[in-house]
Amino acid sequence: MKVEAELDRLFKDNIIEPVKYAEWAAPVVPVLWLGHQSSEENMMRPGRVQLIPQPRGRLPTFCAGAMASVILIVAFLRLEHTQFWRQASMSALAVTLGKMLHGFCLLLEEFLHHFVTRYHGSLPCMLRACFSGILFLLVVVLWVGCLQLEMEWYMVAMFCGFSLLLKAIGVLSPAPVEISEICEQKKMNVAHGLAWSFYTGYLKLVLPKLGDSIEQYHVKNVSILRHRDSWRLHILVPLSAFIPDKLEDADQRVQFHDNLPEIVIDRAGVRKRVYKHSVYAVLDHQGQPQHCVVEYATPLQTLYQMSQDSDAGLSMEDRRQQVLLFIHTLQAILENSVECRNRYQLIVLDDGCDQEAELDPYFLSKEILKKLQQEEREEFCVAPPGDEVLKANTGAQTEVLSRAPTLMISNDLPRPLREPVETIDMSPTHHYRK
């Protein structure tokens, strides 16, 4: 019946049409997906396991409401009306007041350490993150109602104190099921998954081979990528998550120069899958080019498209938070990866809220040049001693040298031993690394 219904649907949608004769024929093999079966069908198959978990329902809410109703009805029947309302008002005030005091504790942390970075100096945003408007209204109503009753205020204070204490030690923390439900509803795991996917599916594969690819390119183009410390993949991470297809569209001073030799890897059943990187010439204010390997972090395109689709449920503010989480997660992953260490450079572009970035058409090139200059300053020159010092210390040996040797000290982290880098320089200027 299901096969016939599906064929009828395809016929009505003009996807298939009947014919009198056919040169080829194949049997229809229906495959039922357990994730789309109803609970009754799954119960009929005790040996089968449902592959796709269903969204969590409202059963816990209904159970909590039913249990609360039973408890309150029993208390109402066993206590006098005046005593019941006094005890109920006091208990409700203690619970809501304890929740509000915990919100003030959260507010202190957010104000002292995250007011600018997370909320961009917006006090209303921070208050909405720590408190609920309904909670304030409920506390005010209960407080006014309790003033008309003979309340034991020290009991309310003790309830609030115990509530804060149990919250602080983690007894009243959300259960793992609640945390999972919140993450699923708020889609808070998107950035974490994208960062790991970007690492395992791309960076972990290409970064260890990037040095050899640049070496092959440098042999044929000696004047390009002359500084080894810039032999990294510069990854652009815009906080707005907007990524143009061409870097020239974002900044005219960033011009495509050439592609590096392709990296060919057998991956996921695809033989000789090709990965390539592009070399760009970044022009400074004088028009002098500096070359580097640069590209955008492509997973951010997923976040941007999700924010444009209402079905994804990702707002612009949530998108920015996910981008920040993506940066933090990716940075931690790459720092702990031996294969990728010292082979990348993350360039964070605050192009979403920075007015200077929106007005400056050369914002991208300036940010890239800052990183390139920073990489060059990682090695600095110690000035050679004067001629009189050289003559006093070396005597006639100074006549052999055309000029005094220069000592270069590097601030780089130690290079990994698995891929040693040749640092011997036969020119009069010698380089030494700590």
N, C-alpha and C positions, 0 to 999 in steps of 0.2 A: 504494500500500500504506500509506503514512504517513497519507494522508487518511482511508482506511477505518479504520485503527487509532485515529485520533483521534476519529472519529465514534462508534466502538464504546465508547471510554472515556467520552465525554460521555453516551452512552445509559445506560451502567452507573451513572454518577453521578447519574442522574435530572435531568440538565440539559436534555436534548432528548428528544423522543419522536416516534415515527413517526405519520403521519396518512395517510389515504387520499387526501384532496383538499386543495389549498392554493390560496388566491387569489393568492399572490405566490410568485415563484421567483427565485432568483439563483444564478449559478454559483459554485462554490467555487474560489478562486484561492489555492493554497498559496504562501507566501513563506518561503523557507528563510533562517534567520539564520546568517550565517557564524560568529558567535561561538559557536554551539552545535554546529558541525560537528566531526567528529573530524579528527585530523591527516591520516588517509588521504584523506578527502573533500576537504580543502583542497589536498592535494598533487595531486589530480586536476584542480584548477582553477588552473593556473599564472597566469592573468591576474587572479585575484581576490585581494584583500587581506583578511586576517582583521581584523574591526573591533574585537572585544573581545579584549584580550590575556589569555592564560591565566596562572594563577598559576605562579610559577617552581617548578621541581621540585628534586629532590635530586641532579641529575646532577653539579654541581660537587663535592659532597661525595664521591660515589662515585669521581670522577676523582682527587681528592686522595688518597683512601684507596688507590686502585690504584697511583698513582705512588709514594706513600710505601712501600708494600709492596715494589715492585720495587727501589727504592733500598736499602732495608734488607736485602733478600735478597742483592743483589749485594755489599754491604759485608760481610755475614756470610760469604759464600763466599770473599772475597778476604783477609779478616783472620783472625787467630787468635781463638779464642773469648774468651780473656781480654782481648785488646786490643779486640775488638769491644764487649764489655760495658762496658769502661772508657770507650771513646769515645762509645758510645750514652748511657751514664748522664751523662757530662759534657755532651753536647750537649742532652739533655733538661732537665738541671738549669739550664743557661744560658738556654734558651728560657723555661722557666717562671719562673725567677728574674727575668729581664728584664721579663716581663709583670707580675709582682708589684711590682717597683720602679716601673714606670709607673703602677700603681694607687696607690702612695703619692704620686706627683706629682699625680694627680687628686684624691686625698684632701686634699692641702694647699689646693688651690684651693677645693674645696667647703667645707672647714672655715672658712677665713678669710672667705669672701665669701657663701656660700649656706647656711650651717648652719641659720639661723633661717628664712629666706624659703622655701627649697625643702624642708627636712626637718623644720621646726617644732621644732628642737632635739633631734631623735631621732638618737642616735649609731648604733643598729643600722640604721636606714634609710639613713644615709649610707654605712655600711660595705658594705651590700648593693649600693649603687649603684656603688661603686668596685672591689669585689673579688668574686670567686667562691669559695664555700666549697670547691669541688673543687680550685681552684688552690692554696689553702693546704695542703690535704691532700696534693696531689701534690708540692709543694715539700718538705714534711716527709719524705715517703717517699723521694724521690730524695736528699735531703740525708743521711738515715741510711744509705742504701745506698752513697753515695759515700764515706762515712767509712771503710768497710771496704775500699776500693780505693785504689790509689796514684793520686791525682788531681793534675792540674796546675791548681791553684786559680787561678793567674794567667790561664790560658786562659779559665776560667769568668768571671772578672772582665772580661776583654776582650770576651767575647761579650756580656755584659750591657751594657757600656758602648756597644758599637756598636749594640745593639738600641735602647737609649734614644736614641742620637743619630739613628738613622734614623727613629725614631718622632717625634722632635722636629721634624725638617725635613720631615716629611710623606711620606717614601718608603714607610713601612709603613702609611700611612693607608688606610682602607677604600676600595675602588674605588666609582665611582658606582653600579655595579650592586648592590653590597652595601648601600650606603646606601638605594637605592630599595627593595630587598627588606626591609630593616629597617623602613622607614617603612610599607610595605604590611602587614607582619605585625603591627607594633605599632600601626597606625592612628594614626600621629603627625601626619598632615597634616589631621586633621579640623578643628582650630581655625583653621588658616590659611585653609582653604577657606571656613569659615563666616564668618570676618571679612570676606573679600573679597566674599562673596555678600551679606552684610548691607549693605555699603557700596554696591556697584554696583547691587543690586536694590532698595534702599530709601533709605538715607541720602543718596546722591548725587542722588536724585530729589526728595526732599521738603525737605531742609534749605535749599537755595537759595530755595524758595518759602515757608518757614516765617515769615519776617519779614512778608511781605505778608498771610499768613493771620492772624497775630496783630494786625497793624495794622487789618484789617477788623473783627476781634472787639473791639479796644480802642475803636474809634469808637462802637460800640453799648454797650460796658460800660466806661465811663471809669474806674471805681473798681477794676477788675480789671487785673492786669499793668501797674501804673503805671510800674515801673522798666524802662527799655529794656535795661539790662544783664542782666535776667533773661529776656529774650526769647530763650530758647534751649530746645532739646530736652534735657531732663534724662534721661539713659539710665541705668537701674538695672542694675548688673551684679553679681548675687550669686555668690559663689565656690562656693556649693553647687549652682548651676545650677537650683535649684528656683524656679519662677515660678508664682505663683497667678494665676488668671484675673482677679481683682479685687484692687486694692490694699487695699481695706478688709479683706479677709481676712487680710492680713499685719499691718495696723496700723489700728486704729479711728480714729486721729487723721488719717489720710489719707482724705479724703472727695472723692468725685467731684462736680465743680461743673458743668461744661458741656463741649461739644465745640467745637473751633475750626471755622471754615468748611472745607469739604472741599476737598482738592487733587485735581483731576481731570487725569489724564495718560493719553495713549494709550501702551500698553505691551504689547509682545510679542503683538501681534495683538488685544488687548482694547481696544475703543474706550471711552474715558472711564472708565478704571479709577479708582476712588475711594480716596484715602488720607486718613485723618483722625487728628487728635491730640486728646487729652483734657486739659482743665484740671482740676487738683485743688487743693483747699483743704487745706493742711497746718496743723494746729493746734499751737500751742506749749503750754507748760505752763500758760499763763494762759488758754488757749482762744481766743487771737487767731489768725485765719486768715492765712496767706500763700499766695498763689496762684502756681502754676507749671505748665508743661507737662511732664509726666513720664510715662514708660512703661518697661517692662522691655525688655532686649535679647532679642528673641524667638528668635534662634538658640540661645540657651542651653537652650531646651526640647528641642532636638534632642540636645544632649549629655546631658541628664538622662534622656531616654527611651532613649538608647543604653546608658547605664549600668544601666538596669533590664532590658534585653534581653540574655540570655546570648549570643545569636548575634553581637552587636556586639563582644563581647570588650573592653569598656571598664569597668575597675574604678573604684571611687570615687576612689582616689588618682590614676589616670590622668585621670579626669574633672576633678579639681581642677587638675592640670597643664595640661589643655587649656583650661580657663577662663582661667588665667593667660596662656597663650599667646594666647588670643583677645583679651584685654584689650591685651596688648602690641602685637599686630598691628593691631588696630583703631585704637589710639591713634596709631600711626605712620602709618597710612593717612589718617586724618582730619587730622592735623597737616600733611601734605603736600598736602592738597586745598584749593585756593583756594575752591571752591564751598562747602565745609563749615566752614571755619575760623571760629572765634568764634560758631558757631551751635549748639553742642552743649556738653554737660557730662556727663562720665562720672562716675557715683557708684558706686564699688566697695563692695560690702556683704560684709564678712567674717562671714557668717552660718553658716558651716559648722563652724569650729573655735573661734570666739569664744564662750566660755561666757556672757559678759555679753550677747551678742546673743541667745542662746537664752532667757535668763531675762527679758530686758526686752521687754515687749509693745509698747513704743513705740520700738523700735530704728530702724525704717525712717523714721519721721517725724523723729527726731533727726538722722539722717544727711542727710536732705534739707534740713532747716533749717540745718545747718552749711554746706552748699554755698550756700544762698540768702544767708546772712549773709556768707559769704566774697565773694560777688558784690557785695553792697552795700558792703562795706569796700574794694572796689577803687577807690572814689572817697571821698576824705576831705577834710574842710574845714580850710582854714588860717584860724585865728582872725584876725578883723580887728583892726587897730591901735586903740589907745585914742582917746578923743575928743580929748585934748590933742594927739596927734600929727596927727590929721586937721585940727584947727584950725590948727596950725602950718604944715601943708603946703598946705592948700587954701583956707584963709581962709573967706570968705563962701560958698564953693561948698558947704560942708557943710550949709548951711541948706536947699539945694534938695533934698537926698536925705532920704528918710524914715528910712533907716538905712544903715549902711556896707555897701558891696558885699562879697560873700563870694566868695572865689576857691576853686574846686573843682579839684583836681588828680586826674587819673585815672591808674591803673596799667595800664589796658587796652593791649593791643597796638594798633597803628594799624588803623583800619577799612579794609576793602578799598575801592578807588576805584570798582569797578564798580557798587556799590550805596551811594551816599552817604547818610549819615544827617543829618537836620536837627538842629543843635545850638544854634540861636539861641533864646535865652530872653528874652522881653520883660519878664519880671518883674524886680524890683530885684536878685534874686540871679542873678548871671551865672555860667555854667559855661564853663570853658576846658579844653581837652584838649591834652596834650603832643604 
